[in-house]
Amino acid sequence: MAPRYLTPMTSDGTVRVLQISDCHLFADPEKDLLGVNTSESFKATIQAIKEQNFEYDFIAFTGDISQDYSATSYQHFASIISVLNKPVFFLPGNHDDGPLMYRIFEDLGVNIAKNVITPKWQFVFLNSEVYAVPHGWIERKQLDYAGFCSQRNPEQFMAVLVHHMPQLVHSAWLDTQTMHNRDEFNAYMRRLPRLKLVLTGHVHQEFDMYDHDIRYIASPSTSIQFTPLSSDFSLDNLAPGWRYLTFYPNGNIDTKVYRLQNNIFVPNHDVEGY
């Protein structure tokens, strides 16, 4: 699959990215996930982003676009996000049908490129999906693709994007659903000389840490949120959120999370899992 070359709006090569994650859409837009109508929360998030009127170069969606693996849910996604009028890149999550996404998204206006290349930075989108199970696994060919991208453009700093967090987030129940071969993944990442960031979804919360000088970041969902540091399954009342990241020409990264104001998307706390 050919890379996508993108010229950022800034003259110095700074790249600004909007990260959105885990909208969990259904074919039926009236359905809810644990008490939250995911279609409405996603629409509200996109509208809030549009009203912020921030400048950014592209949108990175880090998985779980769908909750029911349906083509119709992906059509809903493409329609809703199109109002932002920015290039959209994605990767599959554990609730997605990865092969289906790559077959249909290009016709729906969503980019299927797995490598976005700018003058100072490149972004590599990897697939950790294990179909229909919560945890992730990264295949060697995915790792080798990241290595190939690094060798093809050795002068650019690199960010790797993947759905499953390859670090423990210290929630006992959620840490059973990490990338199960995270040690293999992280050992490979440390071999990539210009890698600065691993950016993920899946954990439905803010997370930010360093390991061997590589920064690992996860972001809130546009639907339900998980309570940080919880032993058992627990839903948080925090509002749906999104993240902006700024990638500077010297390899530094700034980032900030935003959330909906006046949150009406409160989940059903009586449930014990999903």
Number of C-alpha atoms within 10 A of each C-alpha: 7 9 15 17 13 15 15 17 13 12 8 11 17 22 25 23 17 22 25 26 31 29 30 27 33 25 18 13 14 11 15 18 18 19 16 17 22 27 26 19 25 25 16 17 26 21 16 17 19 13 9 9 9 10 12 17 19 20 20 22 25 30 29 27 30 27 20 18 23 18 18 16 22 24 18 19 23 19 13 15 20 15 11 15 10 14 15 21 21 29 28 28 33 26 24 27 23 20 9 14 22 17 10 15 19 13 12 14 15 22 15 22 19 22 22 20 20 18 18 21 24 26 26 23 26 23 24 28 27 20 16 13 10 18 22 26 19 21 16 12 10 16 18 12 16 25 17 13 22 22 13 10 16 14 14 21 26 27 22 19 28 28 31 30 27 26 18 14 20 12 18 14 15 22 18 13 20 23 25 19 15 18 12 16 18 17 11 15 21 15 11 18 14 20 23 23 22 23 25 28 27 28 26 25 21 20 18 11 12 12 10 9 11 17 16 21 20 26 28 30 30 29 29 30 24 21 18 18 13 15 13 13 16 19 22 16 16 18 22 29 28 22 21 20 16 17 21 17 16 11 16 12 16 10 13 11 14 16 18 20 11 7 13 12 21 19 20 15 14 10 12 11 11 7
